[in-house]
Amino acid sequence: MKLPTCRKCGSKVQWQKIYTSVWMGYKPIKCDECGEVNEISSYTMGKVSLLVFVPLLLLGMFMTNETTIIVSILTVLIAFSLVSTIVPYIVKFKENQ
């Protein structure tokens, strides 16, 4: 897995910029090198949604009444942290129009 590159100049986009863009509603990302505005593809948006919600749904299905609330919250936080850490690596930008 590697970070996506700018559509115009091919320079790598910073992990932090992608992470912020995804969690702030898929805001377009401006390249630091050439100024090109890169938009995240709808395909990526779907993948991110699945990566976030499916594990949480599965986790909810397997939680039992014997599971304490603290264990449940910690498990969800760990799962969310792991997923959100890899999200910038699966981002693809829209093709040039």
C-alpha positions in Angstrom: 0.0 0.0 0.0 1.2 3.4 -0.8 -0.2 6.9 -0.6 -1.9 8.3 -3.7 -0.1 10.8 -6.0 -1.3 14.0 -7.6 -3.0 13.5 -10.9 -1.1 16.3 -12.6 2.5 16.2 -11.3 2.7 12.8 -9.6 4.0 14.0 -6.3 2.9 12.1 -3.2 0.0 13.6 -1.2 0.6 13.8 2.6 -1.1 11.2 4.8 -2.4 14.0 7.1 -4.0 15.9 4.2 -5.8 12.8 3.0 -6.9 11.7 6.5 -8.3 15.2 7.2 -10.1 15.3 3.8 -11.8 12.0 4.4 -13.0 12.7 7.9 -14.1 16.3 6.9 -16.5 15.1 4.2 -14.2 14.2 1.4 -13.0 17.8 0.8 -10.8 18.2 -2.4 -7.0 18.1 -1.7 -4.8 20.8 -3.3 -1.3 19.6 -4.3 1.5 21.4 -2.6 3.8 21.1 -5.6 1.6 22.2 -8.6 -1.6 23.5 -7.1 -3.8 20.9 -8.8 -7.1 20.2 -6.9 -7.6 16.4 -6.5 -11.0 15.1 -5.7 -11.6 11.7 -4.0 -13.5 9.2 -6.2 -16.9 7.9 -5.3 -15.5 4.4 -5.4 -13.2 5.3 -2.6 -16.0 6.9 -0.6 -17.9 3.6 -0.8 -14.9 1.6 0.3 -14.3 3.9 3.3 -17.9 3.5 4.3 -17.7 -0.2 4.2 -14.4 -0.3 6.1 -15.9 1.8 8.8 -19.4 0.5 9.2 -19.2 -3.3 8.4 -16.7 -4.0 11.2 -18.8 -2.0 13.7 -21.9 -3.9 12.6 -20.2 -7.3 13.0 -18.8 -6.2 16.3 -22.3 -5.3 17.5 -23.6 -8.7 16.4 -21.0 -10.6 18.4 -21.3 -8.5 21.6 -23.2 -10.4 24.3 -24.9 -9.2 27.4 -22.0 -10.5 29.5 -19.7 -8.1 27.7 -19.1 -5.0 29.8 -19.7 -1.6 28.4 -16.0 -0.7 28.9 -14.8 -3.7 26.9 -17.3 -2.8 24.2 -16.2 0.8 24.0 -12.5 -0.1 24.0 -13.0 -2.7 21.2 -14.9 -0.2 19.1 -12.2 2.5 19.6 -9.4 0.0 18.7 -11.2 -1.1 15.6 -12.0 2.5 14.5 -8.3 3.5 15.1 -7.0 0.6 13.0 -9.4 1.3 10.2 -8.9 5.1 10.2 -5.1 4.6 10.1 -5.2 2.7 6.8 -7.9 4.8 5.1 -5.4 7.3 3.4 -3.7 4.3 1.7 -6.8 3.2 -0.1 -7.8 6.6 -1.4 -8.0 7.0 -5.2 -8.5 10.4 -6.9 -11.1 11.0 -9.7 -9.6 10.8 -13.1 -9.0 14.0 -15.1 -12.2 15.4 -16.6 
